[in-house]
């Protein structure tokens, strides 16, 4: 099994560099042919969210749609798909950044009490 770094995942999503996108497509095709999924780590999702928002101008709705499509694609596997779907729901309804919800959702799934000075986030996740 291989894992995609942020730059590979961004190329797959935005298709903005012909040469690099070709390499990503080849990797994806090879893994599909071998019936292996490509791992997308939570940290990569966090960084990808930032890149898509800041560099490519994606809004919340567009990023949430991309996440749902990735989750529905059997070519990819994730740290915890059920947790990620819950995080996407929180992100879609709330105002905090995706990273904040990923941190809060991960803490919750591990039965940790999150300590933060972000009172709005605490109110939303309560």
N, CA and C atoms as a LAMMPS dump frame, in Angstrom:
ITEM: TIMESTEP
0
ITEM: NUMBER OF ATOMS
378
ITEM: BOX BOUNDS ff ff ff
-5.0000000000000000e+02 5.0000000000000000e+02
-5.0000000000000000e+02 5.0000000000000000e+02
-5.0000000000000000e+02 5.0000000000000000e+02
ITEM: ATOMS id mol type element x y z
1 1 1 N 0.851 -1.185 0
2 1 2 C 0 0 0
3 1 3 C 0.89 1.238 0
4 2 1 N 0.442 2.243 -0.735
5 2 2 C 1.158 3.517 -0.744
6 2 3 C 0.25 4.583 -0.133
7 3 1 N 0.847 5.706 0.194
8 3 2 C 0.101 6.86 0.699
9 3 3 C 0.41 8.055 -0.189
10 4 1 N -0.58 8.878 -0.414
11 4 2 C -0.371 10.109 -1.172
12 4 3 C -0.024 11.235 -0.211
13 5 1 N 0.984 12.002 -0.577
14 5 2 C 1.303 13.243 0.114
15 5 3 C 0.344 14.319 -0.402
16 6 1 N 0.366 15.456 0.24
17 6 2 C -0.521 16.553 -0.136
18 6 3 C -0.375 16.927 -1.599
19 7 1 N 0.87 17.033 -2.083
20 7 2 C 1.037 17.469 -3.468
21 7 3 C 0.45 16.462 -4.456
22 8 1 N 0.516 15.169 -4.162
23 8 2 C -0.112 14.159 -5.016
24 8 3 C -1.631 14.289 -4.976
25 9 1 N -2.179 14.452 -3.769
26 9 2 C -3.623 14.559 -3.633
27 9 3 C -4.143 15.826 -4.317
28 10 1 N -3.442 16.928 -4.156
29 10 2 C -3.859 18.178 -4.806
30 10 3 C -3.836 18.022 -6.323
31 11 1 N -2.795 17.39 -6.858
32 11 2 C -2.747 17.166 -8.315
33 11 3 C -3.949 16.338 -8.757
34 12 1 N -4.282 15.304 -7.977
35 12 2 C -5.43 14.453 -8.315
36 12 3 C -6.727 15.262 -8.324
37 13 1 N -6.87 16.174 -7.394
38 13 2 C -8.103 16.95 -7.259
39 13 3 C -8.208 18.048 -8.308
40 14 1 N -7.156 18.854 -8.462
41 14 2 C -7.278 20.05 -9.313
42 14 3 C -6.808 19.849 -10.748
43 15 1 N -6.027 18.792 -10.995
44 15 2 C -5.587 18.493 -12.365
45 15 3 C -4.975 19.718 -13.055
46 16 1 N -3.972 20.323 -12.417
47 16 2 C -3.432 21.583 -12.934
48 16 3 C -2.013 21.493 -13.496
49 17 1 N -1.413 20.334 -13.477
50 17 2 C -0.054 20.179 -14
51 17 3 C -0.021 18.861 -14.764
52 18 1 N 0.029 18.957 -16.087
53 18 2 C -0.112 17.774 -16.935
54 18 3 C 0.89 16.669 -16.591
55 19 1 N 2.141 17.022 -16.422
56 19 2 C 3.165 16.014 -16.142
57 19 3 C 2.95 15.351 -14.782
58 20 1 N 2.774 16.171 -13.745
59 20 2 C 2.576 15.611 -12.412
60 20 3 C 1.262 14.838 -12.315
61 21 1 N 0.219 15.345 -12.948
62 21 2 C -1.068 14.646 -12.931
63 21 3 C -0.959 13.296 -13.623
64 22 1 N -0.148 13.221 -14.66
65 22 2 C 0.081 11.952 -15.34
66 22 3 C 0.743 10.938 -14.422
67 23 1 N 1.722 11.393 -13.639
68 23 2 C 2.382 10.499 -12.688
69 23 3 C 1.41 10.018 -11.616
70 24 1 N 0.583 10.919 -11.131
71 24 2 C -0.417 10.556 -10.114
72 24 3 C -1.408 9.556 -10.701
73 25 1 N -1.867 9.807 -11.921
74 25 2 C -2.824 8.907 -12.564
75 25 3 C -2.221 7.515 -12.763
76 26 1 N -0.944 7.471 -13.109
77 26 2 C -0.263 6.186 -13.28
78 26 3 C -0.196 5.427 -11.964
79 27 1 N 0.166 6.12 -10.89
80 27 2 C 0.208 5.488 -9.56
81 27 3 C -1.173 4.959 -9.186
82 28 1 N -2.177 5.766 -9.403
83 28 2 C -3.545 5.381 -9.072
84 28 3 C -3.965 4.144 -9.877
85 29 1 N -3.696 4.157 -11.171
86 29 2 C -4.051 3.02 -12.026
87 29 3 C -3.324 1.749 -11.592
88 30 1 N -2.056 1.881 -11.247
89 30 2 C -1.276 0.716 -10.8
90 30 3 C -1.85 0.116 -9.521
91 31 1 N -2.222 0.961 -8.581
92 31 2 C -2.77 0.471 -7.314
93 31 3 C -4.14 -0.172 -7.529
94 32 1 N -4.945 0.42 -8.387
95 32 2 C -6.257 -0.154 -8.689
96 32 3 C -6.075 -1.521 -9.356
97 33 1 N -5.146 -1.593 -10.298
98 33 2 C -4.875 -2.863 -10.996
99 33 3 C -4.463 -3.961 -10.017
100 34 1 N -3.693 -3.593 -9.01
101 34 2 C -3.224 -4.55 -8.005
102 34 3 C -4.233 -4.736 -6.865
103 35 1 N -5.39 -4.082 -6.998
104 35 2 C -6.458 -4.146 -5.996
105 35 3 C -5.997 -3.678 -4.618
106 36 1 N -5.213 -2.615 -4.632
107 36 2 C -4.749 -1.988 -3.391
108 36 3 C -5.292 -0.56 -3.353
109 37 1 N -5.629 -0.132 -2.165
110 37 2 C -6.089 1.25 -2.02
111 37 3 C -4.909 2.147 -1.654
112 38 1 N -5.087 3.409 -1.922
113 38 2 C -4.085 4.422 -1.597
114 38 3 C -4.517 5.099 -0.311
115 39 1 N -3.628 5.159 0.638
116 39 2 C -3.958 5.735 1.948
117 39 3 C -3.859 7.252 1.894
118 40 1 N -4.885 7.893 2.411
119 40 2 C -4.902 9.345 2.576
120 40 3 C -4.934 9.607 4.076
121 41 1 N -3.834 10.078 4.607
122 41 2 C -3.709 10.329 6.042
123 41 3 C -4.455 11.599 6.442
124 42 1 N -4.919 11.634 7.686
125 42 2 C -5.599 12.827 8.195
126 42 3 C -4.739 14.083 8.059
127 43 1 N -3.45 13.958 8.32
128 43 2 C -2.568 15.122 8.2
129 43 3 C -2.525 15.65 6.77
130 44 1 N -2.595 14.757 5.812
131 44 2 C -2.623 15.168 4.403
132 44 3 C -3.931 15.886 4.107
133 45 1 N -5.039 15.397 4.651
134 45 2 C -6.317 16.075 4.457
135 45 3 C -6.297 17.472 5.059
136 46 1 N -5.691 17.603 6.226
137 46 2 C -5.599 18.904 6.88
138 46 3 C -4.825 19.888 6.003
139 47 1 N -3.683 19.453 5.503
140 47 2 C -2.862 20.337 4.675
141 47 3 C -3.533 20.605 3.326
142 48 1 N -4.165 19.59 2.761
143 48 2 C -4.856 19.758 1.479
144 48 3 C -5.973 20.78 1.604
145 49 1 N -6.692 20.751 2.697
146 49 2 C -7.751 21.72 2.933
147 49 3 C -7.205 23.141 2.85
148 50 1 N -6.095 23.365 3.508
149 50 2 C -5.477 24.697 3.509
150 50 3 C -5.041 25.083 2.094
151 51 1 N -4.38 24.181 1.389
152 51 2 C -3.894 24.474 0.035
153 51 3 C -5.059 24.794 -0.898
154 52 1 N -6.101 23.992 -0.846
155 52 2 C -7.233 24.221 -1.741
156 52 3 C -7.936 25.538 -1.443
157 53 1 N -8.019 25.886 -0.182
158 53 2 C -8.668 27.148 0.192
159 53 3 C -7.801 28.347 -0.185
160 54 1 N -6.551 28.335 0.227
161 54 2 C -5.69 29.507 0.068
162 54 3 C -5.163 29.654 -1.36
163 55 1 N -4.725 28.571 -1.946
164 55 2 C -4.089 28.649 -3.262
165 55 3 C -5.105 28.57 -4.396
166 56 1 N -6.122 27.717 -4.237
167 56 2 C -7.055 27.473 -5.341
168 56 3 C -8.436 28.092 -5.137
169 57 1 N -8.668 28.724 -4.006
170 57 2 C -9.919 29.431 -3.777
171 57 3 C -11.139 28.559 -3.532
172 58 1 N -10.933 27.314 -3.105
173 58 2 C -12.069 26.448 -2.786
174 58 3 C -12.807 27.01 -1.569
175 59 1 N -14.125 26.951 -1.619
176 59 2 C -14.902 27.319 -0.44
177 59 3 C -15.226 26.06 0.361
178 60 1 N -15.886 26.233 1.477
179 60 2 C -16.216 25.115 2.378
180 60 3 C -17.009 24.025 1.661
181 61 1 N -18.011 24.463 0.903
182 61 2 C -18.878 23.501 0.227
183 61 3 C -18.082 22.672 -0.788
184 62 1 N -17.221 23.312 -1.551
185 62 2 C -16.42 22.6 -2.554
186 62 3 C -15.489 21.585 -1.894
187 63 1 N -14.854 21.987 -0.789
188 63 2 C -13.949 21.067 -0.089
189 63 3 C -14.726 19.894 0.5
190 64 1 N -15.888 20.147 1.075
191 64 2 C -16.704 19.072 1.632
192 64 3 C -17.126 18.091 0.535
193 65 1 N -17.462 18.6 -0.643
194 65 2 C -17.835 17.732 -1.764
195 65 3 C -16.655 16.871 -2.204
196 66 1 N -15.473 17.467 -2.263
197 66 2 C -14.271 16.705 -2.621
198 66 3 C -14.037 15.594 -1.605
199 67 1 N -14.15 15.921 -0.326
200 67 2 C -13.963 14.911 0.717
201 67 3 C -14.946 13.756 0.565
202 68 1 N -16.198 14.07 0.314
203 68 2 C -17.209 13.027 0.135
204 68 3 C -16.873 12.151 -1.064
205 69 1 N -16.43 12.761 -2.155
206 69 2 C -16.066 11.996 -3.346
207 69 3 C -14.883 11.077 -3.066
208 70 1 N -13.899 11.583 -2.338
209 70 2 C -12.737 10.762 -1.999
210 70 3 C -13.155 9.579 -1.119
211 71 1 N -14.007 9.856 -0.145
212 71 2 C -14.479 8.787 0.742
213 71 3 C -15.266 7.717 -0.019
214 72 1 N -15.982 8.133 -1.036
215 72 2 C -16.796 7.202 -1.817
216 72 3 C -15.99 6.434 -2.86
217 73 1 N -14.754 6.835 -3.089
218 73 2 C -13.897 6.217 -4.097
219 73 3 C -13.123 5.057 -3.465
220 74 1 N -13.387 3.857 -3.912
221 74 2 C -12.745 2.676 -3.329
222 74 3 C -11.245 2.622 -3.572
223 75 1 N -10.72 3.515 -4.397
224 75 2 C -9.278 3.558 -4.641
225 75 3 C -8.522 4.122 -3.439
226 76 1 N -9.261 4.751 -2.518
227 76 2 C -8.619 5.406 -1.377
228 76 3 C -9.08 4.802 -0.058
229 77 1 N -8.196 4.832 0.915
230 77 2 C -8.545 4.442 2.28
231 77 3 C -8.105 5.557 3.222
232 78 1 N -8.731 5.597 4.401
233 78 2 C -8.527 6.698 5.329
234 78 3 C -8.291 6.179 6.73
235 79 1 N -7.775 7.05 7.596
236 79 2 C -7.497 6.663 8.974
237 79 3 C -8.758 6.145 9.664
238 80 1 N -9.861 6.858 9.511
239 80 2 C -11.126 6.464 10.142
240 80 3 C -12.27 7.092 9.342
241 81 1 N -12.78 6.384 8.344
242 81 2 C -13.816 6.953 7.473
243 81 3 C -15.066 7.435 8.206
244 82 1 N -15.524 6.695 9.195
245 82 2 C -16.73 7.104 9.931
246 82 3 C -16.478 8.421 10.666
247 83 1 N -15.319 8.524 11.307
248 83 2 C -14.969 9.772 11.993
249 83 3 C -14.885 10.914 10.99
250 84 1 N -14.285 10.653 9.836
251 84 2 C -14.145 11.694 8.822
252 84 3 C -15.507 12.162 8.321
253 85 1 N -16.436 11.246 8.152
254 85 2 C -17.79 11.656 7.726
255 85 3 C -18.464 12.533 8.792
256 86 1 N -18.27 12.207 10.054
257 86 2 C -18.822 13.035 11.134
258 86 3 C -18.167 14.419 11.123
259 87 1 N -16.883 14.465 10.868
260 87 2 C -16.161 15.743 10.807
261 87 3 C -16.673 16.582 9.64
262 88 1 N -16.922 15.951 8.516
263 88 2 C -17.451 16.675 7.35
264 88 3 C -18.81 17.286 7.688
265 89 1 N -19.643 16.545 8.413
266 89 2 C -20.95 17.082 8.82
267 89 3 C -20.781 18.3 9.73
268 90 1 N -19.878 18.194 10.71
269 90 2 C -19.627 19.338 11.604
270 90 3 C -19.106 20.524 10.802
271 91 1 N -18.17 20.275 9.91
272 91 2 C -17.575 21.32 9.08
273 91 3 C -18.638 21.994 8.21
274 92 1 N -19.554 21.206 7.671
275 92 2 C -20.599 21.755 6.816
276 92 3 C -21.576 22.654 7.551
277 93 1 N -21.77 22.399 8.821
278 93 2 C -22.722 23.177 9.618
279 93 3 C -22.066 24.319 10.379
280 94 1 N -20.779 24.191 10.658
281 94 2 C -20.118 25.149 11.534
282 94 3 C -19.374 26.253 10.819
283 95 1 N -18.584 26.963 11.596
284 95 2 C -17.84 28.107 11.064
285 95 3 C -16.328 27.954 11.203
286 96 1 N -15.908 26.966 11.955
287 96 2 C -14.473 26.784 12.181
288 96 3 C -13.811 26.186 10.936
289 97 1 N -12.497 26.212 10.92
290 97 2 C -11.732 25.611 9.83
291 97 3 C -11.824 24.091 9.894
292 98 1 N -11.599 23.466 8.748
293 98 2 C -11.588 22.009 8.685
294 98 3 C -10.603 21.432 9.692
295 99 1 N -9.423 22.052 9.801
296 99 2 C -8.393 21.558 10.729
297 99 3 C -8.919 21.519 12.158
298 100 1 N -9.673 22.539 12.552
299 100 2 C -10.23 22.57 13.906
300 100 3 C -11.177 21.389 14.151
301 101 1 N -12.02 21.113 13.17
302 101 2 C -12.95 19.991 13.318
303 101 3 C -12.224 18.656 13.282
304 102 1 N -11.181 18.571 12.483
305 102 2 C -10.403 17.333 12.443
306 102 3 C -9.739 17.08 13.792
307 103 1 N -9.194 18.111 14.377
308 103 2 C -8.575 17.983 15.701
309 103 3 C -9.629 17.605 16.737
310 104 1 N -10.742 18.315 16.748
311 104 2 C -11.797 18.049 17.73
312 104 3 C -12.393 16.655 17.535
313 105 1 N -12.632 16.273 16.288
314 105 2 C -13.206 14.957 16.016
315 105 3 C -12.265 13.828 16.383
316 106 1 N -10.986 14.036 16.149
317 106 2 C -10 13.021 16.503
318 106 3 C -9.902 12.881 18.017
319 107 1 N -9.866 14.014 18.703
320 107 2 C -9.817 13.972 20.173
321 107 3 C -11.046 13.237 20.717
322 108 1 N -12.204 13.577 20.2
323 108 2 C -13.449 12.946 20.663
324 108 3 C -13.419 11.44 20.407
325 109 1 N -12.964 11.038 19.222
326 109 2 C -12.961 9.607 18.891
327 109 3 C -11.989 8.815 19.758
328 110 1 N -11.021 9.5 20.338
329 110 2 C -10.066 8.846 21.225
330 110 3 C -10.384 9.092 22.7
331 111 1 N -11.621 9.566 22.945
332 111 2 C -12.114 9.831 24.301
333 111 3 C -11.224 10.811 25.053
334 112 1 N -10.744 11.818 24.333
335 112 2 C -9.919 12.869 24.936
336 112 3 C -10.745 14.132 25.08
337 113 1 N -10.522 14.843 26.148
338 113 2 C -11.188 16.125 26.349
339 113 3 C -10.277 17.2 25.776
340 114 1 N -10.745 17.852 24.733
341 114 2 C -9.934 18.85 24.026
342 114 3 C -9.79 20.119 24.849
343 115 1 N -8.58 20.582 24.982
344 115 2 C -8.288 21.862 25.614
345 115 3 C -7.926 22.852 24.523
346 116 1 N -8.67 23.942 24.464
347 116 2 C -8.423 24.981 23.48
348 116 3 C -8.925 26.307 24.025
349 117 1 N -8.358 27.388 23.53
350 117 2 C -8.848 28.719 23.881
351 117 3 C -9.936 29.174 22.904
352 118 1 N -10.235 28.362 21.923
353 118 2 C -11.235 28.679 20.91
354 118 3 C -12.628 28.394 21.476
355 119 1 N -13.221 29.412 22.098
356 119 2 C -14.515 29.242 22.754
357 119 3 C -15.636 28.917 21.77
358 120 1 N -15.558 29.484 20.55
359 120 2 C -16.588 29.204 19.556
360 120 3 C -16.55 27.74 19.163
361 121 1 N -15.359 27.204 18.983
362 121 2 C -15.22 25.794 18.623
363 121 3 C -15.755 24.905 19.744
364 122 1 N -15.388 25.211 20.97
365 122 2 C -15.872 24.42 22.106
366 122 3 C -17.401 24.423 22.172
367 123 1 N -17.992 25.576 21.902
368 123 2 C -19.457 25.686 21.923
369 123 3 C -20.066 24.823 20.807
370 124 1 N -19.463 24.839 19.635
371 124 2 C -19.973 24.075 18.505
372 124 3 C -19.876 22.572 18.723
373 125 1 N -18.808 22.118 19.34
374 125 2 C -18.591 20.673 19.468
375 125 3 C -19.189 20.09 20.754
376 126 1 N -19.734 20.969 21.593
377 126 2 C -20.314 20.506 22.861
378 126 3 C -21.513 19.626 22.648
